[in-house]
């Protein structure tokens, strides 16, 4: 469904991403792991149209998208949930969720998707009139994911969904990722918690200093000695 071929990204003299090739098959969970500064977030931002690649190709369902503006990429079904739980602090939970559907005209479908979000995250329904900025970190992450789902994505780009969460909340976020995927939504997951990412994904890529240095089934990479030593604590 989503394919990256020979992707190059430069910031002036900095060569941030070097010849990356990556595929997200329809309905799958693919994870991209690597150290801080490896280029993971840069790749997600490029897929979603926030950064223009220096070279290479990004295709969605066989059509090139790497020159499209971000709102057109969202229209096609690719939605980016950025690192850091970027919610609109001065808007209510309900208004944040409504903004996720701003490109949609199917009001009945929007209402159904709102109920789906409340099924996944009952806490958001309880806090529908509360300002986003007053939520806990875990609740803001729920809101960020829920807002992304309101765009009815076919592929969800998730950047560090467990970052900064209390350990007791991390398992819940990964359970939610599985639940979202079960409805047919493909997911490209960037995640520092390599243990959990490799458990939830079907395929994985390892990024080092802008290059893919290993790829394959997630279960196989989880037992690879080099991957274990570098990212899984041996």
N, C-alpha and C positions, 0 to 999 in steps of 0.2 A: 504493500500500500504506500509506504513512504520509503524513498530511496535516496541516499546521498552518494555521490560519485566524485572522487578526486577533489574533495572540498579543500580550498585554501582560503585562509583568513589572515589578513595582515592589519596591524595597527601601526601605520607609519613604518618604521624600521623593524618593528616586532612581528615576527612570523609566528602567530598564535596557534594556527591549525594547519597541518601539513598533510595533504593528500588523504584525508579521511574518507573511507567508504563504509557505509552502514545501511542496513535494511531493517525496517519494521514491518513484518508480514501482517496481513489483516487479522485483527482480533488478538494479537499477541502482546506479551509484556517483554520488552527488551530493556536491559539496563546498561548504562554507561558508567563505569567506575574508574577512579583514578585519584591521584593526590590533588590537593588544592593547587590551583594555577595550571592544571594540565590542559584546560581548554573546554571542559565539559559544558559550563554555562554559556560560553561563547557559541558553541555549536547549537544549543537550544535557541539562543537569541537569534541566530542566523536562520534557522528553520522558520521561526515565527516572524521573520521580516524586519526585526529590529536592527540587524546588522547586514550589510551587503557583503557577500563573499568576494574575494579577490579573483577566484577562479573556481571551476567545478560546477556541479549540477545538483540541484535538489528537485526531486520529482515526487508528486503525489498523484496516485492513480494514473501514472504514465504521463502526466502533464508537468512541465517545468513551472516551479513556483518561486524560484530564488530571486526574481526581479519584481515580484508582486508586493504591493504595500501590505502592512500587517492586517488591516481590516478585511482585505480580500482573502488572505490566508485563513482567517477565522471563518469567513463565509464558506470556504471550501471544506471546513471541518477539522482544522488543526487549532487546538487551544493550548495556550502556554500558562501554566501556574508557576509564577516565578519564585525564586528563593526569597525567604524573608517574610512570607505571609503578608503581601502588600494589599491590605484592605483599606477601604475609604473610612478613615477613623471617625469623621464627623457625620457619616450617614448611618442609618439604622441597618441592622442585619437584613431586613426585608428589602431596603433600597439597594444594598450591595448585591443581593441576589438578582433583583430586577435588572441591574446594569449588566449582569452577565448575559442577559437575553436581548441586549439593545439592538442587535441586527435582525432579530426575528420578528415576523409578522403574524405567526400562527399562535394567537392568544390561547386557544384551547390547549395546544401543545405545551406552551409555556406553563400553564397552570398544572398540567400533568407532571412536567419536569420539576416544578417546585415541590409537589408532593413527594416525588422520588427523592429529592434532596432531603426533605424532612424525614423520610423513612430511613435514609442513611445516617442522618445526623439529627436525632430528635431534639438535642440541645439547642439547635438553631431555631426550631419552632418555638421553644420556650422563650427564646431571647429575640424574637422577631422585631420587637420595637426598641431594642437596646442598641446604643451606638457601637459601631464596630470597634472603635478604639478602646472601649471599656471591657472588651472580652479578654479572657485569659489567652495565653499563647496557643494552647491546644484548641480552644474555640475559634481563634482567628485562623488557624490552619484548616479547620472544618469549613469555615466561611470561604476561604480562598478556593478550596476544592469545590465546594458547592456552587460558588459563582462561576467557576470554569465549566461545571456540568450544565449550567443553565444555557450555555451556548450550543448544547447538544453536539459535543465533539465526536468525531470518528477516530481521531488520534489525540491523546492528551500528552502534552509535554510537561513532566513534573520535575521541578528542580529542588532537590533536598527537602522533601516533604516532612522528614522526621527531625530536621535541624532545630536544636534548641528545645525540643519537647522532653518532658519528664519521661523516664524509662517506662513507666506504667502506661503512657499514652502511645508509645511507638508501635507496639503490637497492634493497637486499634487502627492506626493509620494504614499499616500494611494489610490488615484484614479488609479495610475499605478499598484499597487498591485492587485486591482480588475481586471484591464484589463488583466494582465498576467494570473490571475486565470481563466478568461473567456475562454482562449484558451486551458484549460485542465491541466495546471500545478498546482500541489499541492504545498502548501506553509506552512511551519512551521515558525511562526513569533515570534521572541522575541522582545519586545517593551516596553519601559518605559512609553510611552503615552498610558496608559491603556484604556482611553476613546476611542481613535481611534482604538486601537487594537480590542476591544470588538465589535465595530461597524462593522469592516470589516470581522471578523472571524465567522465561523459557530460554532466552538467548542473552549473551552478554558480550560486551566489548570493554577492553582495558585500554585507557588512554594515558600516555606518558608524554609530557612536553609536546602536546599537539599531534602526536602520532598514535594510531592504533597499533599496539604491540602484541595483543592476543585477542582472540574472539572464538566463539563457539557456543555450544549448549552451556547454560548457566551451571548445571550440575557438574559438568566436566571441569569448568574453570574453578569451581569451588574446591575441587580436589587437586588442582594443579599446584605442585610444590612452589613454583615461583610466585604465583598469585597468592597462595596462602601466606608465604613469608612476607610479601610486600603489603598485603591489604587485609589479611585475616589473622594477623598475629601469630603466624606459624601454624 
